[in-house]
Amino acid sequence: MADGEGGKDVSGGGRFTHMTMWAKDAAGLRNLFQVVVAGQFLRATTASRDGSRI
């Protein structure tokens, strides 16, 4: 199994499945939330012609 972690990855198939991020203040945290929501929306609305996600 080639996952870049020496065979330790059991759920993500070698993909990054999470990331820790820090915000300086409430405004920064709000901005992070907006980026996450925008990314989820983009992923949910972007699909290839055969229906699989790209």
HELIX and SHEET records of a PDB file:
HELIX    1   1 ALA A   26  THR A   45  1                                  20    
END                                                                             
